[in-house]
Amino acid sequence: MKVFRKIRQQLSAQNKIAQYLRYAIGEIALVVIGILIALQINTWNEGRKDRIVEKQVLIGIKQALESDIKNQIEPNLKACINDLGNIETIMQTIDHKVAFDSSNADIYGSLMFSKDFKYELTAYKALENEGIKVIRNPELKTKILEIYNMEYPEVQNYIQNFSNNLMAFFRPYMRIHFKFYFVDDQSAIYLPIDYDEIINDHLFRNNVMTAKVNFTNILGALEKIEGNVNEVIKQIDIELEKD
């Protein structure tokens, strides 16, 4: 810039207006180019910082989803499949007036034990704090939002519906019409006080049918969320491999 300034001063002194203007324009162009380069470098640095934050957030989300599959989704799926099997067996005994089988006395536990679904929220809260825009892939962003804001709450709602019926109908009926002995905190033996009475009782059948609907809804929601969570984990792995 000092060289341009000196040349400009010489040209001005020599009254060479055309050449002076050319050098002045060149000087301005250099300043503009310098500013643009500085802005580009700053943009690149900001993008690099954003990418670091994005990777940290995605790693946290992935770990949380993997934990949810292991500690919540898979155990609940297994339990729900078992419960549905128990309910189907109970329905068979009612509809076909099957004689009581003491070896199956534990199947009535599906009308007594509560359930819960508590997923990891720390990583998602971190994402909210950083701003959802930190995730560049729009499809991945949408799927993560759907899991935490729609699909997880849907599972919880179905389980809560079952819990409401459990407290209002299933347990009260079981406590009146069954004797039960706890094997441990997760299982018990249930013996009907009057087996013939309960298999002909429309109220008991209504309870069993309601439980079947509850478990069917829970199972469907869990199977859906399992597939979607695994898909999001795969997409996160793809994003983490990018520069």
N, C-alpha and C positions, 0 to 999 in steps of 0.2 A: 504494500500500500504506500510505503514511503517513496518507492521508485515511481509509482504512478503519480503521486503528488508532485514530485520533482519535475517529471516530464510535463505535467499539466501546467505547472508554473512557468516552465521554459516556453511552452507553446503559447501560453497567454501573453508572455512578455514579447514574443516574436510575432504576435498578432496572427497566429495560424489557427483561426477559429474552427475550421472543419476538422483538422487533426485533433484539436483540443476537445471537441465534442465526442469524437470517437474514443479518445482515451477516457473521458468522463463516463461515457456509457459503459466502457469496459470495466471501469472501477466499480460502478453500480452493479454490474452483472456479477462481478466477483463477490461483492457483499451479499447479494441475493443467493448465489450458489452456496456460499458459506453458511448462511442461515438455514437453507434447505437441508444441507448435509447435517447440521447440528440437530435440526428437528427430526430427521430420519434416524439419527443415532439415538436420540432420546426416545423416539417411538419404539425402536428395536429393544432398548433397555427395558422400557415399560412392558412390552410384550413378553420379554424373557421373564420378568418378575411375575407377571400374570400367569405364565405357563407353569412356573414353579408352584404358585399357590394352587392352580388347577390340579396339578398332579398330587399335591398333598391332600386336597379335598377328596379327589377320586380314590386315592389309596384308603382314606378313612372310610368312605362310603362302601368300598369293596369289602373291607374287613368287617364292617358292621353287618352287611348283607350275608356274608359267609357265616358269621356268628348266629344270625337270625335263622338261617337254614338248619344249622347244627343243633341249636338250643331251643328253637321255637317251632319252626315249620315242620321238620321231620318228626319230632316227638308227637306233635299234635296230629299229624297225618296218621301215624301209626296207631295212636289212641283212638282216633275217630273211626278208622277202618275196623278196629276191634269192637268199638261200641256199636257200629252199624251191624256187624255180624251178630252181636248179642241181641240187638233189637229184632233182627230178622228171626232169630231162634225163638224169642219170646212170642213173636207174632204167630209163628208156626204152632206153638203149643196152644195158643188161644184159639186160632182158627180151626185147628184139627183136633182140639181137645186131647192133646198128648198128655200122658201120665207124667207126673212130676219125677224129674231125674235129679237126685241129690248131687250127682257129680257135676251138674251144670248150675249149681246154686249160686256161683259167683257171677253169672251173667246179669243178674238184676242190679249189680253194682253200677251199671251204666245209667241207672235212674237215680243214683245217689251221689256220685262224685262230681265235683265242680271242675271247671277248666279255666285256663287263662292264656293270654297271648300278649307278652310284653316284649316288644322289639326294641332294638338299640336305637337311640335317638341322638346321641352325642355328636356323631359325625354329620347327621343331617342338620343339626342346629349350627354346627360350624359352617356348613354350606350356606345356610340362611344368613349367617353373620357376614360372610364374605360377599354374598350376593349371588343369586343363581346364575347371573350372566357370566360368572367366572368359568362355567362349563361351556366350551365353544361349540360342541356338537349338539345341534338342536334336537335331534332325535333322542339322544341319550339323556339330555336335560329333561325332555318331556316324560320319558319313561321313569326316571328317578322321581319326578314330581308325582306321577300317577301312583307309584308304589307307596310313597309316604303319605300322600294326601287322599287317596281313594281306596287302594287295594288293602293296605294294612288296616285302616279303619273299618273296612267292610268285614274283614275276618273278625275283628273285635266286636262289631255289632252283632254278628251271628252268634258268637260265643256269649255275648251279654244276653241275647234273646233266650238262649238255652238256659243261662243262669237264672233268669227271671222265672222261667217255667219250672226249673229245678226247685227253687225256693217256694214258689206259690203252689205247685201241684205235685211234682214227683216225690219229693222227700216227705211231705205230710202224709201222702197215701202210703208210702213204704213203711213209715214209722208206725202206722196203725195196723197194717195188714201183714207185716213181716217181722220175724225175729232175725236179728243179724249178729254175727260174731266177727270182729275184726281180726284178720290175719296179721296185717301190718297197716301202716298209714295209707296205703294205696290199694288195699284189697280186703274183701270181707266175704263171708258166707251168708246168704240170705235164704231163710226158710219161711215159706208161706204159712201163716197161721191156719188158714182154710183155703187150700189150693183150689178146690172146686168152686169156691165162691169167687176168687179173683179171676179165674179164666172165663167166668160167665158174667163178669162185672163190666158193663160198658164204660164205666169211668176209668177202670184200669186200662182197657183197650184204647181209650182216647189218649191217656197219658203216653202209652207206648207209641201210638201213631204220631203224636206231637213230637216226641223225642226223635223219632225216625226222620221227620221233616227237619228238625234242628240239625241233626248230625249230617244229613244229606247236604244241607246248605253250607255247613262248616267245611265239609270235605271238598265240595266244589270250589269254594273260595280258596282253600289251602292249596289244592292242586293247581289252580290258576296262578296264585302268587308264587308258588315254587318255580313254575316254568318261567315266569316273568323275571323273577329275581336272578335265576341262573343266566338268562339272556342278558340282563344288565351287567352282570359280572363279566361275561364274555366281552361285551362292548367296552367296558372299562379297561380290560386288559389290552384291547386293540388301541384305545386312546393313549394308554401309558407307554406303548411301544413307539408312538410317534415322537418326533423331535419337538 
